[in-house]
Amino acid sequence: MSAVAETRIRRGQLVDMPAIATLLESAGLPTADLTCAADFQTWVIEAHGTLLAAIGLERFGDVALLRSLVVAPAQRERGLGQELVTRLERDARAAGITRLVLLTETAEEFFRRRGYFVTDRREVSDRVKQSAEFRSLCPVSAVCMSKALRA
């Protein structure tokens, strides 16, 4: 059920990438590898043809990197971010992903409330550490968090 009746969550498409990039840039989040990440998918919330929020997932086998949750400033505090995380987790679990990892500079408490725990970067799989997000896009000061997904 959506926070607002006229919104809907759907899988992102290539045509959504410019709007997603604009949302990410306005929030100061990285966009450099959006079109070249190997196994990357997005989900968006839209209303009346306008993207209100987006989230991404970059898969590395049975572990995935939760990427760049973003909500348009005028749409914050409406539960849209929580809806996207819930949907991403459900779809990831259904796809056989057993653990989600993320890096954040601003949303540690948001993710803690959703069952994510601070994780030492050294404990993250080497495949995930080779992602652009870990290698160069997020500063070393970003908090690494993870969550096990259960069937």
N, C-alpha and C positions, 0 to 999 in steps of 0.2 A: 504494500500500500504506500503510495507516495505521500510526502509531506504536504503537498498541495495537489489537489485533484487534477489540475490541468498539466502537470509535469509527467514525464515518463522516462524511464531508464531504458536505454538500448545500447547494443554494441556500437562502438564507434566505427566509422568508415573512413576511407581515404579522403573523401570530400570534407570530412569534419576537421582534418588536421590543421588548416589555417586558423579556424576558430579556436581549436584547442591550444594551438601555439600562442595565440593572442591572450587567452586566459592565463596560461602559464607565465608568459612574459610579464603581464600586468601584476602577477603575484611574486615576481622575482625568482621563478623556478626555471630550471634548465630546459632547453628545447633543442640543443645542438644535435642530438642523436635520434630525434623522434622518427625520422623516416628511414633510418639505417639500422636500428636495433634489430637483431636477428628474429626473435620470436616475440614480437611486441603486439599487444592488443589494447584497446581502450573501451571504456564504457562512458556514456555521456547521459546527462539529464538535460532534457530540452522541454521547452514550453513554447507553443506557437511558433516553432521553427527557430528559436533562439537557444543556443547552448548556455546553460546556467552553471554547469559543473561537469568535471571530467576526472577520470582516474585511469591509470595505465598499469599494465602488468607485463613484465619481461620474464619469460620462462627460461629456466636452465634445468631441464630434466624434471625431477619431481620437486624442485625448489624454484621459487619465483621471487622476483624483485617487485614489490608494490611501488609503483612510480607515480609521483606528482599528483596527489589528490589536490584539486583546485576547485574552488567555488567562487563565482563572481561576487565581488564585494557587496552588492545590493541584495544578494540572495543568501548571505551567511546567517547563521543562527536559526535556520529553518529545518535542519535535519538532513539536508541534501548530502553532505559529506558522509554522514553515518549510513544513509541509504546506499551510496555508492560502494562503501567499504563492505557492507553486508552482501551486496550483489556480487562484487568481485570475489569475496571469500567463498560464497556458494558455488559460483561457476568454477573457481580454481579447484575446489574440493572435488567437484564432479569430473574435472579433467585429470584427476590423479595427482594434483599438487599436494604435497604433505607439509610444506613449510613456506611461509611468506617472510621475506626480509625487507626492511626499508631503511632509508636514511632520512633524518629530519632535523631541521634547525629550529622549527617553530611549533611542531604539532606533537611533541612527546606526550603531553598529558592527554590529548585527544586519543592517541593510539593506546596509551596505557588503559584508558577506560574501556577499550575494546579488546583487551586481553593480550596486548603486545608487551614484551619485556625487553629491557635494554640488554643487548647482546654484544659481547666483545667482537670486534671486527675480525680478529684472528680466528674466530670460531665459524665464520661464514665460509661456505664452500669456495674452493678456488675458482670454479666457473663463474660464480656470482661476482667474486672480487675482480674478475677480468672485464666486467661490464664498464662501459664509459661512465656510468653513474658513480661507481666505486673508484675507478682509476683517476678521473679528472673533473667530472661535473659537479660533484658535491665536495665541499671542503672537509678536511679531516676533523674539523670541529663538529660536524653533523653527528647526531646520536644515531647509532645503529640499533635497530629493534627487530624482533622476530616473533612469530606466532606459529605454533604447530596447528595444522588443520586436521581435525579428526573426522572420520567417516560418520 
